[in-house]
Amino acid sequence: MAFEITGKIIDILPVNQVSDKFRKREFIVEKKESGGAAVFVDYIKFQLIQDKCDLINESFLNEEVKIWFNLKGNKWERDGKINYFTNLDAWKIEKISSSGGDQNVTLHTPLEDIPPDNDELSDLPF
């Protein structure tokens, strides 16, 4: 089952090469929710595994994002002691573009991509 959440990325850890065949990268998301006059803040740790480690880089730091993830649970036993782990495995991360006034985007179209004013196809009906 897939879940999604929005929040602000406040920390990105380096890629951790756990073994020859397994690597992971963790990052922390700050999630704020309002409840009346109070604001509740949660700090949620996600992980990216294997090729998904490349989904994030330092340009995501302090950005509002939407994250799609799976909830995973593991059991680990050693010396007769059992431990249980829960992981939030992110599989897609998307920056949320704010509607603020700071985003003045100028599009530059290369000259070779601009169609000529008159060409042999200009009389086609479509």
Buried (B, 14 or more C-beta within 10 A) or exposed (E): EEEEBEBBBEEBEEBEEEEEEEBBBBBBBBEEEEEEEEEEEEEBEBBBBEEBBEBBEEEBEEBBBEBBBEEEEEEEEEEEEEEEEEBBBBBEBEEEEEEEEEEEEEEEEEEEEEEEEEEEEEEEEE
